[in-house]
Amino acid sequence: MKLVSETILSNVTRAGQGGVTLRDLDDSGTLIWGDLEVVLTTDAHTVKPLFFPGGNIGRLAAAGTLNDISVMGVKPLAISCSIVMEEGFSRSRLETVVRSMNEVLEEVGADLIAGDTKVVERGDIDEMIMTTAGVGVTGRGSVIRDTGLKPGDDIILSGTVGDHGITILSVREGFDFQLQTQSDVGPIWGIVEAALEVGGVHAMKDPTRGGLSNALNELAEKSMVGIEIEEESIPVESDIRNASEMLGVDPYSITNEGKVVIGVDRELSDEVLSSVRATARGRKASVIGTVVEGHRGEVVMETRIGGRRLMEPPVGDPAPRIC
């Protein structure tokens, strides 16, 4: 899902020299430094509401930034954070946000090494905006790219989809579904590390904006392959599916904040799946499809009722201020 801002940024004249550049629109960029490749990412967070079932803007900011490093196949080392607050924002809420960030960092073993805070007049912003940046380091040429899928690969999804986006929309709209929906926001490094230890990982993507549909389409387009998905294999919690139907939102096209899509060599697929399922956040992982040579750049889904249709990326942003 190439948003207008991404299209503009990808056309910046000085978009990076060597490594992964801004024009590539991967989850992070890289700088070549001798035999090393430094992985960098940055993100802004404007979620509404700031506090939601399963997390808050601090947990979201830390996890989202660390995850963008992780899907490059690199352990996140550190983040920086800038917080802009509206006048009158309470100290206790700020402390909760910061504690939540720290919990995520501790889980991954990363550090917060730089930061800044600003306060603006009441009404100039909606409570709080956070901007984070993250860094990791690996050997030159060893990052995992969106372009790496190969025909014959299996597609592994690390868990259920739709949890974050549907939870946020449910709270925001004030609907009482009497359902136990909760955001999945959290770091995916443990899942990624488990997969990498087995080997055979060719591409990874965290299905954030645009959800699973967008992530799969980006991988197919960039790798110049086709992807075939079985809808029956995509895990969706029953409460999330019910809430999706009430909201009229496709759970495959809504933001996730604690999942990863992994393209892996079929010969190692079973071993990778078992390794991922052994992690705390990957217990509901499943193989949801395969990579094929045909219909390049497209994702075809076999539906529950036995038909086949294109699984297209959403047009625009299906739900603003969700991350």
Secondary structure, 3 states (H helix, E strand, C coil): CCCHHHHHHHCCCCCCCCCCCHHHCCCCEEEEECCEEEEEEEEEECCCCCEECCEEHHHHHHHHHHHHHHCCCCCCCEEEEEEEEECCCCHHHHHHHHHHHHHHHHHHCCEEEEEEEEEECCCCCCCEEEEEEEEEEEECCCCCCHHHCCCCCEEEECCCCCHHHHHHHHHHHCCCCCCCCCCCCCCCHHHHHHHHHHCCEEEEECCCCCHHHHHHHHHHHHHCCEEEEEHHHCCCCHHHHHHHHHHCCCHHHCCCCCCCEEEECHHHHHHHHHHHHCCCCCCCCEEEEEEECCCCCCEEEECCCCCEEECCCCCCCCCCCCC
